[in-house]
Amino acid sequence: MVNGRTVLAAFAAVAAALVLPAVLRAQPTAPQPKPEMFENCPGLVARGIPRVLPASLKSDEVRINYVGHSTFLLESPRGTKIATDYNDYVKPRVLPDIVTMNYAHSTHFTDNPEPGIKHVLRGWGSSPEKPARHDLNAGDVRVRNVPTNIRSYVTGGTERHGNSIFIFEMANMCIAHLGHLHHTLNQQQLNEMGRVDVVLFPVDGGVTLDHEGMIEVLQALKAPLVIPMHFFSTYSLRNFTERLREKAFEVEFHDVGSTVVSKNTLPAKPTIRVMPGRLF
């Protein structure tokens, strides 16, 4: 025999089933990026943003988060956070301890970094004759730089020491961020950089170094893992990855904008790892 309480409970369940879809339909939906945004600026589009930061790292691991454009958020085993090419437009969602910058465009630097940032390292000096020179030890991280030249967008000539390659030493690895590199590297610059395990490099093919020159740089550095940035179209990016494949590089396309690397897990063969831009 069915009592009144059971009937009421059944009625409430049916009513909820009928009303809930209507309520959900009435909720406003977040605006979605236009399809062309993913094609034109894939590195600037945030997709699948995690609600919480991932778990802590082991003592030999580094987390590399691709924020977008030329900005990465690097996390050391002890939690030191570094943002590369820090600017006013593309930023990580956490305050870094260290930021590096380059001078080529406003999307690679800011004149107004947040006061809470402990170390602000600019990749250019006070004049072309006085290049930036950094050698910072902070926690479990060492940051140093190798100056390079850039094209002047005013005169069309060369602006000496307007860019810096920043090298981050942590967890027994060297990670190099090439910044807004405009030329191949000479032997002195390669010697200053030393052994490199991971290279973060621009792959637009025109605004920075052309593809042929960038392949020459990557082959000279001989890093096991290379991660592209500063790409403006999927066509250009895939064209570059296919050319690297012809040079015996492995090619990986990741669905997430974060990767954890350690000395023991670096690829055995030279590998390009493509990650979508994400915000942390």
PAZAPA-4460 file (N, C-alpha, C; in steps of 0.05 Angstrom, whole numbers, plus 32768, in hexadecimal, padded with zeros to 4 digits):
% residues 280
    n_x    n_y    n_z   ca_x   ca_y   ca_z    c_x    c_y    c_z   seq   type   mol
   8011   7FE8   8000   8000   8000   8000   8012   8019   8000     1      M     A
   800A   802C   7FEF   801A   8045   7FEC   800F   805A   7FFF     2      V     A
   8021   8064   8010   8017   8079   8023   801A   8095   8016     3      N     A
   800F   80A9   8023   800F   80C4   8018   802A   80D0   8015     4      G     A
   803D   80C9   8028   8058   80D4   8026   8066   80CA   800D     5      R     A
   8062   80B1   8006   806F   80A6   7FEE   8064   80B3   7FD5     6      T     A
   804A   80B8   7FD5   803E   80C5   7FBD   8049   80E1   7FBA     7      V     A
   804B   80F0   7FD1   8056   810B   7FCF   8073   810B   7FC6     8      L     A
   8083   80F8   7FCF   809F   80F7   7FC7   80A1   80F1   7FA9     9      A     A
   8090   80DF   7F9F   8091   80D9   7F83   8088   80F1   7F72    10      A     A
   8074   80FF   7F7B   806B   8117   7F6D   8081   812C   7F6C    11      F     A
   808F   8130   7F82   80A4   8144   7F83   80BB   813C   7F70    12      A     A
   80C1   8122   7F6E   80D7   811A   7F5C   80CF   811F   7F3F    13      A     A
   80B5   8119   7F38   80AC   811E   7F1C   80AD   813C   7F16    14      V     A
   80A3   814C   7F29   80A3   8169   7F24   80BF   8174   7F21    15      A     A
   80D2   816A   7F30   80EE   8174   7F2E   80F9   816D   7F13    16      A     A
   80F2   8155   7F09   80FC   814C   7EEF   80F2   815D   7ED9    17      A     A
   80D8   8167   7EDC   80CD   8177   7EC7   80D7   8194   7EC9    18      L     A
   80DB   819E   7EE1   80E3   81BA   7EE4   8100   81BF   7EE0    19      V     A
   8111   81AC   7EE8   812E   81B0   7EE8   8139   81B6   7ECC    20      L     A
   8131   81A7   7EB7   813B   81AE   7E9D   8134   81CA   7E94    21      P     A
   811C   81D3   7E9B   8114   81EE   7E94   8125   8203   7EA2    22      A     A
   812B   81FD   7EBC   813C   8210   7ECB   8158   8211   7EBF    23      V     A
   8163   81F9   7EB7   817D   81F9   7EAB   817D   8208   7E91    24      L     A
   8167   8205   7E81   8166   8213   7E68   8165   8231   7E6C    25      R     A
   815B   8239   7E82   8158   8256   7E87   8172   8263   7E90    26      A     A
   8186   8253   7E98   81A0   825E   7EA1   81AE   826A   7E89    27      Q     A
   81BB   8282   7E8D   81CA   828D   7E77   81E3   827D   7E72    28      P     A
   81EB   8279   7E59   8203   826A   7E52   821A   827D   7E4D    29      T     A
   8232   8275   7E55   824A   8286   7E50   824F   8288   7E33    30      A     A
   8257   82A0   7E29   825E   82A4   7E0D   8275   8292   7E05    31      P     A
   8273   8285   7DEE   8288   8274   7DE4   829A   8282   7DD0    32      Q     A
   82B4   827C   7DD0   82C5   8289   7DBD   82BD   8282   7DA1    33      P     A
   82C0   8295   7D8E   82BA   8290   7D73   82CE   827C   7D67    34      K     A
   82C5   826B   7D54   82D8   8257   7D49   82F1   8263   7D3E    35      P     A
   82EF   827B   7D31   8307   8287   7D25   831C   828F   7D3A    36      E     A
   8313   8293   7D54   8327   8299   7D69   833A   8282   7D6D    37      M     A
   832F   826A   7D6C   8340   8253   7D70   8354   8250   7D59    38      F     A
   834D   8259   7D41   835F   8257   7D2A   8374   826D   7D2A    39      E     A
   836B   8286   7D30   837D   829C   7D2D   8390   829F   7D45    40      N     A
   8387   829B   7D5D   8398   829E   7D75   8395   8287   7D88    41      C     A
   839C   826F   7D7F   8398   8257   7D91   83A6   8259   7DAB    42      P     A
   83BD   8268   7DAC   83CC   826A   7DC5   83C0   827D   7DD9    43      G     A
   83AD   828E   7DD0   83A1   82A2   7DE1   8386   829A   7DEC    44      L     A
   837C   8283   7DE3   8361   827B   7DEB   8363   8267   7E02    45      V     A
   8355   826D   7E18   8355   825B   7E2F   833F   8247   7E2D    46      A     A
   8346   822D   7E2F   8332   8218   7E2D   8336   8205   7E45    47      R     A
   8320   81FC   7E50   8322   81E8   7E64   8331   81F1   7E7D    48      G     A
   832B   8209   7E86   833A   8215   7E9D   8334   8204   7EB6    49      I     A
   8349   81FA   7EC3   8345   81EA   7EDB   833B   81FC   7EF2    50      P     A
   832B   81F0   7F04   8321   81FF   7F1B   8335   8201   7F31    51      R     A
   8347   81EE   7F33   835C   81EE   7F48   8377   81E8   7F3B    52      V     A
   838C   81F1   7F49   83A7   81EA   7F3F   83AC   81CD   7F43    53      L     A
   83BC   81C0   7F32   83C2   81A4   7F35   83D2   819F   7F4E    54      P     A
   83D6   8185   7F54   83E3   817D   7F6C   8401   8185   7F6C    55      A     A
   840D   8185   7F83   8429   818E   7F86   843B   817B   7F76    56      S     A
   8453   8185   7F70   8466   8176   7F60   8479   8166   7F70    57      L     A
   8485   8152   7F64   849B   8143   7F70   84B4   8154   7F6F    58      K     A
   84C8   814B   7F7E   84E1   815B   7F80   84F0   815E   7F66    59      S     A
   84EB   814D   7F52   84F9   814F   7F39   84E7   8157   7F22    60      D     A
   84D0   8163   7F28   84BD   816A   7F13   84B9   8188   7F10    61      E     A
   84B3   8190   7EF8   84AC   81AC   7EF2   8492   81AC   7EE2    62      V     A
   847F   81BD   7EE9   8466   81BF   7EDA   8468   81D7   7EC7    63      R     A
   8462   81D3   7EAE   8462   81E8   7E9A   8446   81EC   7E91    64      I     A
   843B   8204   7E97   841F   820B   7E8E   8421   821F   7E78    65      N     A
   8414   821A   7E62   8414   822D   7E4C   83FC   823F   7E50    66      Y     A
   8401   8258   7E56   83EC   826C   7E5B   83E1   8277   7E41    67      V     A
   83F3   827D   7E2E   83EC   8287   7E14   8400   829A   7E09    68      G     A
   8400   829E   7DEF   8413   82AF   7DE1   8430   82A7   7DE7    69      H     A
   843F   82B6   7DF7   845A   82AE   7DFE   845C   82AA   7E1D    70      S     A
   8446   82A8   7E2A   8446   82A7   7E47   8442   828A   7E51    71      T     A
   8455   8280   7E60   8453   8267   7E6E   8454   826C   7E8C    72      F     A
   8447   825B   7E9B   844A   825B   7EB8   845A   8242   7EBF    73      L     A
   8472   8246   7EC9   8483   822F   7ED2   8481   822C   7EF0    74      L     A
   847E   8214   7EF9   847D   820E   7F16   8493   81FB   7F1E    75      E     A
   84A3   8203   7F31   84B9   81F3   7F3B   84B0   81DF   7F50    76      S     A
   84C1   81CB   7F57   84B8   81B8   7F6B   84B0   81C4   7F86    77      P     A
   84BD   81DA   7F8D   84B6   81E7   7FA7   84A1   81FD   7FA4    78      R     A
   8495   81FF   7F8C   847F   8211   7F89   8486   822D   7F7F    79      G     A
   849E   8232   7F77   84A5   824C   7F6B   8498   824E   7F50    80      T     A
   848A   8265   7F4B   847B   8268   7F33   8488   827E   7F22    81      K     A
   848C   8278   7F08   8499   828B   7EF6   8487   828F   7EDE    82      I     A
   8482   82A8   7ED6   8473   82AE   7EBE   8485   82BB   7EA9    83      A     A
   8485   82B0   7E91   8496   82BA   7E7C   8488   82CF   7E6B    84      T     A
   8497   82E1   7E60   848C   82F7   7E4F   8473   8302   7E5B    85      D     A
   8475   830A   7E74   845F   8314   7E84   8455   832F   7E79    86      Y     A
   843A   8332   7E76   842F   834A   7E68   8414   8350   7E74    87      N     A
   8407   8364   7E69   83ED   836D   7E73   83D6   835F   7E66    88      D     A
   83DA   834D   7E53   83C4   8342   7E44   83C0   8324   7E49    89      Y     A
   83D6   8315   7E4B   83D5   82F8   7E4F   83E3   82F2   7E69    90      V     A
   83D4   82EA   7E7E   83E0   82E6   7E98   83D7   82CC   7EA4    91      K     A
   83E8   82BF   7EB5   83DE   82A9   7EC5   83CB   82B3   7EDA    92      P     A
   83BB   82A1   7EE5   83A8   82AA   7EF9   83B3   82A9   7F16    93      R     A
   83CC   82A2   7F18   83D9   82A4   7F32   83EF   82B8   7F30    94      V     A
   83F7   82C5   7F47   840C   82D8   7F46   8427   82CA   7F46    95      L     A
   8438   82CF   7F32   8452   82C1   7F31   8465   82CD   7F46    96      P     A
   8479   82BD   7F4C   848F   82C7   7F5D   84A4   82D6   7F4C    97      D     A
   84A7   82CD   7F33   84BB   82D8   7F20   84AD   82DC   7F06    98      I     A
   84B3   82F3   7EF9   84A9   82F7   7EDD   84C0   82FF   7ECC    99      V     A
   84C0   82F6   7EB3   84D4   82FF   7E9F   84C5   830D   7E89   100      T     A
   84D3   831F   7E7B   84C6   832F   7E66   84D9   8333   7E4E   101      M     A
   84CD   8339   7E37   84DC   8340   7E20   84CF   8359   7E13   102      N     A
   84DF   8367   7E04   84D8   8383   7DFC   84CA   8386   7DE1   103      Y     A
   84C9   8370   7DD1   84C1   8373   7DB5   84A5   837F   7DB2   104      A     A
   8492   8376   7DC2   8477   8380   7DC0   846B   8382   7DDC   105      H     A
   8454   8391   7DDE   8447   8394   7DF8   843B   837A   7E02   106      S     A
   8438   8366   7DF1   842E   834C   7DFA   8444   833B   7E06   107      T     A
   845C   8347   7E0A   8472   8338   7E16   847E   8346   7E2E   108      H     A
   8472   835D   7E36   847C   836A   7E4E   8466   837C   7E59   109      F     A
   846A   8386   7E71   8458   839A   7E7D   8469   83AE   7E8D   110      T     A
   8461   83C7   7E8D   846E   83DB   7E9D   8463   83DC   7EB9   111      D     A
   844E   83CC   7EBE   8440   83CE   7ED8   843B   83B2   7EE3   112      N     A
   8451   83A3   7EE9   844D   8389   7EF6   8442   838C   7F12   113      P     A
   8433   8379   7F1B   8426   837A   7F35   843B   837C   7F4B   114      E     A
   8436   838D   7F5F   8449   8391   7F75   8451   8378   7F84   115      P     A
   8440   8364   7F84   8446   834B   7F93   845A   8339   7F86   116      G     A
   8461   833F   7F6D   8475   832E   7F5F   8491   8333   7F6B   117      I     A
   849E   831F   7F73   84B8   8323   7F82   84CE   832A   7F6F   118      K     A
   84CF   831F   7F57   84E6   8323   7F45   84DB   8329   7F29   119      H     A
   84E2   8341   7F1E   84DA   8349   7F03   84F3   834B   7EF2   120      V     A
   84F6   8339   7EDF   850E   8338   7ECE   8508   8341   7EB2   121      L     A
   8512   8358   7EAA   850E   8362   7E8F   8524   8358   7E7D   122      R     A
   851D   8351   7E65   8530   8345   7E53   8540   8358   7E42   123      G     A
   853E   8372   7E48   854D   8386   7E3A   855A   8399   7E4E   124      W     A
   8570   83A6   7E46   857E   83B7   7E58   8577   83D4   7E54   125      G     A
   8586   83E6   7E61   8581   8403   7E60   8588   840F   7E45   126      S     A
   8599   8401   7E35   85A1   840A   7E1B   85AB   83F2   7E0B   127      S     A
   85AD   83F4   7DF0   85B8   83DE   7DE1   85D4   83D6   7DE9   128      P     A
   85E3   83E9   7DF4   85FE   83E3   7DFD   85FF   83D5   7E19   129      E     A
   85E8   83D6   7E27   85E7   83CA   7E42   85D0   83B5   7E43   130      K     A
   85D5   839D   7E39   85C0   8389   7E39   85B9   8380   7E55   131      P     A
   85A1   8375   7E57   8598   836A   7E71   85A9   8352   7E78   132      A     A
   85B1   8350   7E91   85BF   8338   7E9B   85B3   8330   7EB5   133      R     A
   85A8   8318   7EB6   859B   830E   7ECE   85A7   82F3   7ED6   134      H     A
   85AA   82EF   7EEF   85B2   82D5   7EFA   85A6   82D4   7F16   135      D     A
   858D   82CB   7F18   857D   82CC   7F31   857A   82B0   7F3C   136      L     A
   857F   82AE   7F56   8579   8296   7F65   8562   829C   7F78   137      N     A
   854C   828E   7F75   8534   8292   7F86   8528   8277   7F8D   138      A     A
   852A   8270   7FA6   8520   8256   7FAF   852F   8240   7FA0   139      G     A
   8520   822E   7F93   852D   8218   7F85   8530   821E   7F67   140      D     A
   8531   8237   7F5F   8532   823F   7F43   854A   8252   7F3E   141      V     A
   8558   824E   7F28   856B   8261   7F1E   8561   826B   7F04   142      R     A
   8562   8286   7EFF   855A   8292   7EE6   8571   82A3   7EDC   143      V     A
   8578   829E   7EC2   858D   82AE   7EB5   8584   82B4   7E99   144      R     A
   8592   82C6   7E8B   858A   82CD   7E71   85A1   82CF   7E5D   145      N     A
   859A   82CD   7E44   85AD   82D1   7E2E   85A1   82E6   7E1B   146      V     A
   85AD   82FE   7E19   85A1   8312   7E07   85A3   830B   7DEA   147      P     A
   858E   8313   7DDA   858F   8310   7DBD   8584   832A   7DB1   148      T     A
   8587   832D   7D97   857E   8346   7D89   8561   8342   7D7F   149      N     A
   8555   8359   7D79   853B   8358   7D6C   853B   836C   7D54   150      I     A
   8528   8368   7D42   8524   837C   7D2D   8516   8395   7D38   151      R     A
   851E   83AC   7D30   8510   83C4   7D38   84F8   83C9   7D26   152      S     A
   84E1   83CC   7D32   84C9   83D0   7D22   84C6   83EE   7D1B   153      Y     A
   84D8   83FE   7D25   84D8   841B   7D1E   84EB   8420   7D07   154      V     A
   8503   8417   7D08   8517   841D   7CF4   851A   8406   7CE0   155      T     A
   8511   83EE   7CE7   8515   83D7   7CD6   8531   83CA   7CD9   156      G     A
   8542   83D6   7CE9   855C   83CB   7CEE   855C   83B9   7D06   157      G     A
   8574   83B5   7D11   8577   83A3   7D28   8579   83B3   7D42   158      T     A
   856A   83AA   7D55   856B   83B5   7D70   857A   83A1   7D82   159      E     A
   8592   83A9   7D8A   85A3   8397   7D99   8598   8391   7DB5   160      R     A
   8598   8378   7DBC   8592   836F   7DD7   8575   8376   7DE0   161      H     A
   8562   8376   7DCD   8547   837C   7DD4   8537   8364   7DDE   162      G     A
   8543   834C   7DDD   8536   8334   7DE5   8549   8324   7DF7   163      N     A
   853E   8314   7E08   854F   8301   7E18   8543   82E5   7E17   164      S     A
   8555   82D2   7E14   854E   82B6   7E19   8551   82B2   7E37   165      I     A
   853C   82AA   7E44   853E   82A5   7E61   8540   8287   7E65   166      F     A
   8553   8280   7E77   8557   8264   7E7D   8550   8260   7E9B   167      I     A
   853F   824C   7EA0   8536   8246   7EBB   8541   822B   7EC3   168      F     A
   8551   822B   7ED8   855D   8212   7EE2   854E   820A   7EFB   169      E     A
   8542   81F2   7EFA   8534   81E7   7F11   8531   81C9   7F0D   170      M     A
   852F   81BA   7F23   852B   819D   7F22   8540   8190   7F10   171      A     A
   8558   819A   7F10   856E   818E   7F00   8569   8190   7EE2   172      N     A
   8559   81A4   7EDA   8553   81A8   7EBD   8558   81C5   7EB6   173      M     A
   855D   81CA   7E9C   855F   81E5   7E92   8548   81E9   7E7D   174      C     A
   8537   81FD   7E82   8521   8203   7E71   8526   821E   7E65   175      I     A
   8527   8220   7E4A   852D   8239   7E3D   8515   8245   7E2F   176      A     A
   850F   825E   7E34   84FA   826D   7E27   8507   8280   7E13   177      H     A
   8502   827C   7DF9   8511   828B   7DE5   8506   82A8   7DE2   178      L     A
   84EF   82AE   7DEE   84E5   82C9   7DEB   84DD   82D0   7DCF   179      G     A
   84E2   82E9   7DC6   84DB   82F2   7DAC   84F3   82F0   7D9A   180      H     A
   84FD   82D8   7D96   8517   82D4   7D88   8514   82DB   7D6A   181      L     A
   8527   82EB   7D60   8526   82F4   7D44   853D   82E9   7D33   182      H     A
   854F   82DB   7D3E   8567   82D2   7D2F   8571   82B7   7D3A   183      H     A
   8580   82A9   7D2A   858D   8291   7D33   85A2   8298   7D48   184      T     A
   85AC   8283   7D56   85BE   8288   7D6C   85DB   8282   7D64   185      L     A
   85ED   8293   7D6D   8609   828E   7D67   8615   827C   7D7D   186      N     A
   862D   8273   7D78   8639   8260   7D8B   863C   826B   7DA7   187      Q     A
   8642   8285   7DA9   8645   8290   7DC4   862B   828F   7DD3   188      Q     A
   8615   8295   7DC5   85FB   8294   7DD3   85F3   8277   7DDA   189      Q     A
   85F9   8264   7DC9   85F4   8248   7DCF   8605   823F   7DE7   190      L     A
   861E   8249   7DE8   862F   8241   7DFF   8624   824D   7E19   191      N     A
   861A   8266   7E17   860F   8273   7E2F   85F6   8264   7E39   192      E     A
   85E6   825A   7E26   85CE   824C   7E2E   85D5   8231   7E3B   193      M     A
   85E9   8223   7E30   85F0   8209   7E3A   85DC   81F4   7E33   194      G     A
   85DE   81DE   7E42   85CB   81C7   7E3D   85AF   81CF   7E44   195      R     A
   859D   81CA   7E32   8580   81D1   7E35   856F   81B8   7E33   196      V     A
   855D   81B4   7E45   854B   819D   7E45   8530   81A2   7E38   197      D     A
   8526   81BA   7E3C   850C   81C2   7E31   850E   81DE   7E24   198      V     A
   8504   81E1   7E0C   8504   81FB   7DFF   84E7   8204   7DF9   199      V     A
   84E1   821D   7E01   84C8   822A   7DFB   84CD   823E   7DE5   200      L     A
   84C1   823B   7DCE   84CB   824A   7DB7   84B3   8255   7DA6   201      F     A
   84B7   826D   7D9A   84A2   8279   7D89   84A2   826B   7D6D   202      P     A
   848A   8267   7D63   8488   8258   7D4A   8476   8266   7D35   203      V     A
   8472   8281   7D38   8461   828F   7D25   846E   8290   7D09   204      D     A
   8489   828F   7D07   8496   828C   7CED   849A   82A6   7CDE   205      G     A
   8494   82BD   7CEA   8497   82D6   7CDC   849D   82EE   7CEE   206      G     A
   848C   82F1   7D02   8490   8307   7D15   84AA   8302   7D25   207      V     A
   84AE   82E9   7D2C   84C8   82E1   7D39   84D8   82D3   7D23   208      T     A
   84E9   82C0   7D2A   84FA   82B3   7D17   84EA   82A1   7D04   209      L     A
   84F3   82A0   7CEB   84E4   828F   7CD8   84E8   8272   7CDF   210      D     A
   84D8   8261   7CD3   84D8   8244   7CDA   84F3   8237   7CD5   211      H     A
   84FF   823D   7CBF   8519   8231   7CB8   852E   8238   7CCE   212      E     A
   852E   8251   7CD6   8541   825A   7CEA   853B   824E   7D05   213      G     A
   8521   824B   7D0C   851A   823F   7D26   8521   8222   7D27   214      M     A
   851E   8214   7D11   8526   81F7   7D10   8545   81F6   7D15   215      I     A
   8554   8208   7D09   8571   8209   7D0D   8577   820D   7D2B   216      E     A
   8568   821F   7D38   856D   8224   7D55   8567   820B   7D65   217      V     A
   8550   81FE   7D60   8549   81E7   7D70   855C   81D0   7D6C   218      L     A
   8566   81CD   7D53   857A   81B8   7D4F   8594   81BD   7D5C   219      Q     A
   859B   81D7   7D5E   85B4   81DF   7D6C   85B2   81DB   7D8A   220      A     A
   859A   81DF   7D95   8596   81DD   7DB2   8594   81BF   7DBB   221      L     A
   858A   81AE   7DA9   8589   8191   7DAF   8579   818A   7DC8   222      K     A
   8564   819A   7DCE   8554   8194   7DE6   8541   817C   7DE0   223      A     A
   853D   816B   7DF4   852B   8154   7DF0   850D   815C   7DEC   224      P     A
   8505   8173   7DF8   84EA   817B   7DF7   84E8   8198   7DEF   225      L     A
   84D8   819E   7DDA   84D3   81BA   7DD1   84B5   81BF   7DD1   226      V     A
   84AD   81D6   7DDB   8491   81DE   7DDD   848C   81F8   7DCF   227      I     A
   847B   81F9   7DBB   8476   8211   7DAB   8464   8225   7DBA   228      P     A
   8468   823E   7DB2   8458   8255   7DBC   8456   8269   7DA6   229      M     A
   8448   827F   7DAB   8447   8296   7D98   8440   828C   7D7C   230      H     A
   842B   827C   7D7A   8421   8274   7D5F   8406   8281   7D5A   231      F     A
   8402   828A   7D42   83EB   8299   7D3B   83D6   828A   7D2A   232      F     A
   83DD   8273   7D21   83CA   8263   7D11   83D1   8245   7D14   233      S     A
   83BE   8235   7D13   83C3   8218   7D14   83D1   820E   7CFB   234      T     A
   83CD   821C   7CE5   83DA   8215   7CCC   83F9   8217   7CCF   235      Y     A
   8401   822F   7CD9   841E   8234   7CDD   842A   8220   7CF1   236      S     A
   841B   821B   7D06   8425   8209   7D1B   8428   81ED   7D10   237      L     A
   8414   81E3   7D02   8416   81C7   7CF7   842B   81C5   7CE1   238      R     A
   842E   81DB   7CD2   8443   81DB   7CBE   845E   81D7   7CCB   239      N     A
   8462   81E5   7CE1   847C   81E3   7CEF   847F   81C8   7CFC   240      F     A
   846A   81BD   7D08   846D   81A2   7D14   8473   818D   7CFF   241      T     A
   8468   818F   7CE7   846E   817C   7CD2   848B   817E   7CC9   242      E     A
   8495   8197   7CC8   84B1   819A   7CC1   84C4   818E   7CD6   243      R     A
   84BC   8191   7CF0   84CC   8184   7D05   84CA   8166   7D03   244      L     A
   84B3   815C   7CFC   84B0   813F   7CF9   84C3   8135   7CE4   245      R     A
   84C7   8144   7CCE   84DA   813C   7CBA   84F7   813D   7CC4   246      E     A
   84FB   814C   7CD9   8516   814E   7CE5   8519   813A   7CFC   247      K     A
   8508   8125   7CFD   8509   810F   7D10   8500   8117   7D2C   248      A     A
   84F0   812C   7D2E   84E3   8133   7D48   84C9   8123   7D4B   249      F     A
   84C4   811A   7D63   84A9   8110   7D69   8496   8128   7D6D   250      E     A
   847D   8123   7D66   8469   8139   7D68   8452   8130   7D7A   251      V     A
   844C   8140   7D8F   8436   813A   7DA2   8423   8153   7DA3   252      E     A
   8409   814D   7DA1   83F5   8162   7DA5   83E6   815C   7DBE   253      F     A
   83E8   816E   7DD2   83DB   8169   7DEC   83C0   8178   7DED   254      H     A
   83AD   816D   7DFA   8393   817A   7DFD   8392   818E   7E14   255      D     A
   83A6   818C   7E26   83A7   819D   7E3D   83BF   81B0   7E3B   256      V     A
   83BE   81C7   7E48   83D3   81DB   7E47   83E7   81D9   7E5D   257      G     A
   83EB   81C1   7E68   83FE   81BE   7E7E   840C   81A3   7E7B   258      S     A
   8426   81A3   7E81   8435   818A   7E80   8449   818A   7E97   259      T     A
   844E   8172   7EA2   8462   816F   7EB8   8479   8160   7EAC   260      V     A
   8491   816C   7EB0   84A9   815F   7EA5   84BE   815B   7EBB   261      V     A
   84CE   8147   7EB7   84E5   8142   7EC9   84FC   8138   7EB8   262      S     A
   8513   8137   7EC4   852B   812E   7EB5   8526   8111   7EAC   263      K     A
   851A   8101   7EBC   8516   80E5   7EB6   8500   80DF   7EA2   264      N     A
   84EE   80F3   7E9E   84D7   80EE   7E8C   84DA   80FE   7E72   265      T     A
   84F1   810B   7E6E   84F4   8119   7E54   84F5   8105   7E3D   266      L     A
   84EB   810C   7E26   84E9   80F9   7E10   8505   80EF   7E08   267      P     A
   8506   80D6   7DFF   851F   80CA   7DF6   8527   80D6   7DDB   268      A     A
   8513   80DD   7DCA   8518   80E9   7DB0   850F   8106   7DB2   269      K     A
   851B   8119   7DA2   8512   8135   7DA2   84F4   8136   7D9B   270      P     A
   84E5   8145   7DAC   84C8   8144   7DAA   84BE   8161   7DAB   271      T     A
   84AA   8167   7D9A   849C   8180   7D9C   8481   817A   7DA9   272      I     A
   847B   8188   7DBE   8462   8184   7DCD   8451   819D   7DCB   273      R     A
   843A   819B   7DBC   8429   81B2   7DB7   8413   81B2   7DCC   274      V     A
   840F   81C9   7DDA   83FB   81CC   7DEE   83E9   81E3   7DE8   275      M     A
   83CF   81E1   7DEE   83BD   81F8   7DEA   83C2   820C   7E01   276      P     A
   83BD   8226   7DFB   83C0   823A   7E0F   83AA   8238   7E24   277      G     A
   83B2   8238   7E3E   839E   8237   7E53   83A6   824B   7E69   278      R     A
   8393   8252   7E79   8398   8265   7E8E   8396   8257   7EA9   279      L     A
   83AA   825B   7EBA   83AB   824F   7ED5   83A7   8265   7EE9   280      F     A
***
